[in-house]
Amino acid sequence: MALQIFGVPGLPEIVPGSDLAAMIATAAADACTPLADGDVVVVTSKIVSKAEGRTVELADVQPSQFAIDWSLPWDKDPAVTELVLRESKRVVRQVGPILITETHHGFVCANSGLDQSSSGAHGRVVLLPLDPDASARRIRVGLQAAGIDAAVIISDTFGRAWREGQTDIAIGVAGIQPILSYIGQVDPHGHEFKVQAICTADELTGAAELVKGNTSRVPVGVVRGFEFELDDTAVIAPVLRDQSRDLFR
């Protein structure tokens, strides 16, 4: 198997109501790399959130007294703390001024995935999409309307236990199952796989990040040549480990 990975440059600043599917298809064609059936289109969650109006002006946030009291020793903006708490269903751990939270989606991440970088304005915060699977489906349907039968992954940057540095992971999918399971299969030496399951959605997302980046203004990457079956029942839920099986919560 040979893979081709390329970015989609030329997208303008995204505003609420932007038609991401049409914009991505047009930008890819303008860059002489038109999208094709079977592509995996990896879209940075930040532009999805902007298109869906998931941005908040910190000046408009009224922090609770708890958020004010908690933020004071850490010199943290109470409005940010308030948003972190609103976007979470529980706090998993505190590391200095950083809150490790479980979001309403079930993601465990720093500060509920809030991001102030490249938000479009000083004092503006970008929240994660409300339903990243639904966001991915809308983009996939939009691409289909343009004659392109491609899978879509919504990505975000997460830290990792035990390792420095961050990597992009999948937080929403459409058209592609996120996990490839080898359980029950046998290796060349006759050993039956008991637990081997590869999160291909995360691997594809990490690969696409190599042609995106935080300062390049290329928020979309495309992986071409990956063999998979298009599947519109796909959701990100199988990737989220239940707390009863989580050794770190």
C-alpha positions in Angstrom: 0.0 0.0 0.0 1.3 3.5 -0.9 -0.2 6.6 0.6 -0.3 10.1 -0.6 -0.8 12.9 2.0 -1.4 16.5 1.0 -2.8 19.7 2.6 -5.6 21.8 1.2 -4.3 25.4 1.2 -6.2 28.6 0.3 -9.1 28.4 2.8 -10.2 31.9 4.0 -10.9 32.8 7.6 -13.9 30.7 8.6 -17.0 32.5 10.0 -20.3 31.1 11.4 -22.3 29.5 8.6 -19.4 28.8 6.3 -20.0 25.8 4.0 -16.9 23.8 4.8 -17.5 21.0 2.4 -17.9 23.4 -0.6 -14.9 25.5 0.5 -12.7 22.5 1.0 -13.6 20.9 -2.4 -13.1 24.3 -4.2 -9.7 24.9 -2.4 -8.5 21.4 -3.2 -9.4 21.8 -6.9 -7.8 25.3 -7.1 -4.6 23.8 -5.7 -4.6 21.2 -8.5 -5.2 18.4 -6.0 -9.0 17.8 -6.5 -10.6 15.5 -4.0 -11.4 12.0 -5.1 -13.6 9.1 -4.1 -12.0 7.1 -1.3 -10.0 10.0 0.1 -9.9 10.5 3.9 -10.4 14.2 4.5 -9.1 15.3 7.9 -10.5 18.6 9.1 -9.1 20.6 12.1 -11.8 21.0 14.7 -11.1 24.7 15.1 -12.5 25.6 11.7 -15.5 23.3 12.3 -16.2 25.1 15.6 -15.8 28.5 13.9 -18.3 27.5 11.2 -20.7 26.2 13.8 -20.5 29.3 15.9 -18.7 27.6 18.8 -16.7 30.6 19.8 -17.0 32.7 23.0 -15.8 36.2 23.8 -14.3 36.1 27.3 -15.6 39.6 28.0 -19.1 38.1 27.8 -18.5 35.3 30.3 -19.7 35.8 33.9 -17.6 33.5 36.0 -18.9 31.8 39.1 -17.5 32.6 42.5 -16.0 29.1 42.5 -14.2 29.9 39.2 -12.9 33.2 40.6 -11.7 31.7 43.8 -10.0 28.7 42.1 -8.3 30.9 39.5 -6.8 33.5 41.8 -3.8 31.4 43.1 -2.9 30.4 39.6 -3.2 33.8 38.0 -5.7 32.3 35.6 -8.5 34.1 33.8 -11.7 33.2 35.8 -13.7 33.4 32.5 -11.5 30.7 31.0 -11.9 28.5 34.1 -15.7 29.0 33.9 -15.8 27.9 30.3 -13.6 24.9 31.1 -16.0 23.8 33.9 -19.1 24.4 31.7 -17.6 22.3 28.9 -16.8 19.4 31.2 -18.9 16.8 33.0 -16.2 16.2 35.6 -12.7 17.2 36.6 -10.3 14.2 36.4 -7.2 15.9 37.8 -5.6 19.2 38.4 -2.0 19.9 37.4 -1.1 23.4 38.5 -3.4 25.8 36.6 -4.3 23.1 34.1 -7.6 21.2 34.7 -7.7 17.7 33.1 -11.4 17.2 32.4 -13.8 14.8 30.9 -15.9 16.7 28.3 -19.5 16.1 27.7 -18.4 14.1 24.6 -16.4 11.8 26.8 -13.0 13.1 25.8 -10.4 13.4 28.6 -8.1 16.4 27.8 -6.6 19.6 29.2 -9.0 22.4 29.9 -11.9 20.8 28.1 -10.3 21.3 24.7 -10.6 25.1 24.9 -8.2 26.9 22.5 -7.4 30.6 22.3 -4.8 30.3 19.5 -5.9 31.3 16.0 -9.3 32.1 17.4 -9.8 35.1 15.1 -9.6 37.8 17.7 -7.9 38.6 21.0 -10.0 37.5 24.0 -11.9 34.9 21.9 -12.0 31.2 22.8 -12.8 28.3 20.5 -14.8 25.5 22.0 -14.9 21.9 20.7 -17.8 21.1 18.3 -20.9 20.1 20.1 -21.1 16.8 18.2 -18.0 16.1 16.1 -19.5 13.0 14.5 -22.5 15.1 13.3 -20.0 17.7 12.0 -18.1 15.1 10.1 -21.3 13.7 8.6 -22.4 17.2 7.4 -19.1 17.7 5.6 -19.2 14.2 4.1 -22.8 14.8 2.8 -21.6 18.2 1.4 -18.8 16.5 -0.4 -21.1 13.8 -1.7 -23.3 16.6 -3.1 -20.2 17.8 -5.0 -19.8 14.3 -6.4 -17.0 13.2 -4.0 -17.5 10.1 -1.9 -14.9 10.6 0.8 -14.6 9.8 4.5 -14.2 12.7 6.9 -12.4 12.9 10.2 -12.6 15.8 12.6 -9.2 16.3 14.4 -8.0 18.0 17.5 -4.6 18.2 19.3 -4.2 16.2 22.5 -1.4 15.5 24.9 -0.5 12.0 25.8 0.1 10.2 29.1 3.8 9.3 29.6 5.1 11.2 26.6 6.0 14.8 25.9 4.6 16.6 22.8 1.2 16.6 21.4 -0.4 14.8 18.5 -3.6 15.2 16.5 -6.3 12.6 17.2 -9.7 11.9 15.8 -12.7 13.3 17.7 -15.3 12.7 15.1 -15.7 10.4 12.0 -18.0 9.9 9.1 -17.8 7.1 6.5 -14.9 5.3 8.1 -14.8 3.0 11.1 -12.2 4.3 13.6 -10.8 1.0 14.8 -9.4 -1.9 12.9 -9.6 -5.0 15.1 -7.3 -8.1 14.7 -8.9 -9.9 17.6 -9.6 -13.5 16.7 -7.1 -13.4 13.8 -3.9 -15.5 13.8 -0.4 -14.3 13.1 2.0 -16.2 10.9 3.2 -18.2 13.9 -0.2 -19.3 14.9 -0.7 -16.9 17.8 -4.3 -15.7 18.1 -4.7 -11.9 18.7 -6.6 -11.3 22.0 -6.5 -7.5 22.3 -4.9 -6.1 19.2 -7.0 -3.3 17.8 -5.5 -0.4 15.8 -7.1 3.1 16.0 -6.6 3.8 12.3 -8.6 7.0 12.7 -6.0 8.4 15.0 -3.1 7.2 12.8 -4.7 8.8 9.7 -5.2 12.0 11.7 -1.6 12.1 12.9 -0.4 11.5 9.3 -2.5 14.4 8.1 -1.1 16.7 10.7 2.3 16.5 9.0 0.9 18.5 6.1 -1.2 20.9 8.3 0.5 22.5 11.3 -0.4 25.3 13.7 1.1 28.2 11.8 0.7 27.2 8.1 -3.0 28.2 7.8 -3.6 24.7 6.2 -6.4 23.3 8.4 -7.3 20.4 6.2 -5.2 17.4 5.2 -6.1 14.5 2.8 -4.9 11.0 3.0 -5.2 9.1 -0.3 -4.6 5.4 -1.0 -5.6 4.1 2.4 -7.7 0.9 1.9 -11.0 0.9 3.8 -14.7 0.3 3.3 -16.9 3.4 3.3 -19.4 2.9 6.2 -22.0 5.5 7.2 -22.7 3.8 10.5 -19.3 4.8 11.8 -19.0 6.9 15.0 -16.1 7.8 17.3 -17.7 6.1 20.4 -15.7 2.8 20.1 -12.5 4.7 20.7 -13.6 6.2 24.0 -12.6 3.8 26.8 -15.2 3.3 29.5 -14.1 4.5 32.9 -14.4 1.0 34.4 -11.6 -0.1 32.0 -9.5 3.0 32.4 -6.4 2.5 34.5 -5.7 6.2 34.9 -8.9 7.7 36.1 
